[in-house]
Amino acid sequence: MSDRKVFELSDELIGQLAKLLQLSILTGTNVVDHFRLLRVETEEGRLALTPEYKEYFENSLNSMLKEAEQLQEEMQTTIVQA
């Protein structure tokens, strides 16, 4: 008998992997770096995102969006002044 454990990926985790791939394409960053930050736990025989990781990702995404909005405002101000 084998003592190995087999897990499936939760739909949420699969969706997160897709988001990370999209994020890496949009930002020009390495998707492997994003994957390394993933944190998962077992949930009913499936690997699922930890609550801490979900909070981290949401905060990171919000931070990036705020930075993008600030850059857009700066660019519009620069164009108006020119």
N, C-alpha and C positions, 0 to 999 in steps of 0.2 A: 504494500500500500504506500501511496505517496502522501506526504504531509504538506504538500504545496497547496496554497490557497489561490483560487482563481476569482477575479473580480471583473465585473462589467463597468463600463464608464457610464455615469449618470447622464441624462440628457442635458442637464445644466452644465456639466463638465465639458461635454462635447461642444455645446454652444460657446462656452468660454474659450475653448481652443480656437474656434473659428474667429471670435472677437480678437483674440491675441494675434492671429495671423493677419487680420485686416488692419489692426493697429500698427503692426510692424511694417506693413506695406505703406500705410498713410504717413507714418513718421520716418520711414527709412531706417528703422532700427532692426536689430537682429532678433528674430522670433525666438531663438533659443534662449536669449536672455530673459524674455518674457515668460517662457515655459519654466525656467529655473525658479521663478518667483512663485509659481503655483503652489498652493498648499491644499492637500486633499485629506479626507478621512473616509473611513468605511461607513456606509449607511445602507442597511438592509442588503448587504452583499454587493454594493456598488461603491465605486469611488466617487465622492462628491466634494464640492468645494467647502472649505472650512468657513465658518462665519467671519473669522478674522481676515481671511484672504478676501472675502467679498467686500468687507469694509475697506480694506487697503486698496482694492482695485477701484471701487467707487470713488474714494478720496483722490486717488491718482488721476482718474479720468476727469473729475470735476476740476482739479488743479490745472490739467492740460487745457480744458475748455476755457477756463478763466484767462489763462495765459494767451490763448489764441484770440479771445475777444479783445484783450488789451492790445495785442499786436495789430489787430484789425483797426481799432480806434486810432492807434498811433499812425498807421498808414493813411487813414482817411484824413487825419489832421495834417499830416505832411503834404498830402495832395492838395488840400484846400489852401494851405499856406503858399504853395508853389505858384 
